Amino acid sequence: MRQEYDFSKGVRGKYVKRHKEGTNIVLLDPDVAKVFKTSFSANKVLRVLADVIKTQKQKA
């Protein structure tokens, strides 16, 4: 931590409730992150995969 950072007036947990209500964080393993450089590319592939899964469930 750099010395010029001043957290003396910080409030611990100030945004925890808001974070829990509206955040969906997914951590990618390093090998996967190498393939998907942006959230856009990861989301695009996941949407296609979700459509495939949905189609397969409808057929079953």
Stockholm file with secondary structure:
# STOCKHOLM 1.0

chainA/1-60         MRQEYDFSKGVRGKYVKRHKEGTNIVLLDPDVAKVFKTSFSANKVLRVLADVIKTQKQKA
#=GR chainA/1-60 SS CCTTCCCTTCCTTTTHHHHHHHCCCCCCCHHHHHHCCSHHHHHHHHHHHHHHHHHHHHHC
#=GC SS_cons        CCTTCCCTTCCTTTTHHHHHHHCCCCCCCHHHHHHCCSHHHHHHHHHHHHHHHHHHHHHC
//
